[in-house]
Amino acid sequence: MSNNARTTERAFSGPRSALRVMDILQALAAEPEGLTLAKLSDRLKLPKTSVFSLMRALEGGGYARSDNGHYILGDQAIKLGASLAQARSFPKCARPVLERLARETEETILLGVLSEEGHEISYVDVIESEKPLRFAVRIGNRRPLYCTAAGKAMLAFLPENVQTAYLTQTKFVKFTDDTSSKEELVAMFPEIRHRGVVVDANGIIDGATGIASPCFDEAGLVSCSVTIAGPTARLLLAREHIERLTFKAAEQISQILGYRGPYPPAEDSAERADTGKRRKK
């Protein structure tokens, strides 16, 4: 058997072949005009015969095609990419986690994001409890950040300059005897960043409690929060259990959104998030 033949055989044997196929698809995705066999061979550091064999298999499956001597992505690869993008579209991608959380707790589950102005939490998905006594809110409803678990969970992980701007511009209306003041809110941030979960009991409505954790995207930026909400007496009775479930759900949603760091992020995450936000611009 010739050296090229043995190399081609190795290219198709074992887990390496799958990785090489992925390398090819990534290379083609990065080059809309396509790549020649020679350039693919150079990038993969494989003989042309090996790459040619892989490309024949991809062409046969519709994942690549040849166009004027250049290989480009095929229809099947494009369809696969579109399906993956749709599966990760927000907030749809978080729905299975929220549904499981609703089954486990039988309480109302909320997914919230910062409003465009950055002063309120806006609920983008809601699964309402079926219990007679329950917390009720509609998709699109907004609530102040400083007196909701969802808002506090996100505020604690925002860059310090954003926190300062919010604290300066916000009028802290006292909805109940337990509504957090500016000083109380700021004092909560270190613990929230350390634990990754926050409890807000009776902060905006007497008798209603929320337990929330933040979710992070692939850049490490806080992007949303997941909340379990319900009657204060019922939630506080099972507080530790609900905290664990909330924490786990937020960690899973973060992974779905592409976050790969430790959860919750390190104490300096707010500083890193500020840097990440500047990179995104």
ABEGO torsion letter per residue (X at the ends): XBAAAAAAAAAABEAAAAAAAAAAAAAAAABAAEBBAAAAAAAAGBBAAAAAAAAAAAAAAGABBBBGGBBBBBAAAAAAAAAAAAAABOAAAAAAAAAAAAAAAGBBBBBBBBBAAGABBBBABBBBBABABBBBBBBGBBBBAAABAAAAAAAAABBAAAAAAAAAABBBBBABAABBBAAAAAAAAAAAAAAGBBBBBGAABBGBBBBBBBBBBAAGBBABBBBBBBBAAAAAAAAAAAAAAAAAAAAAAAAAAGBABBOBBBAAAAAAAAAAAAAAX
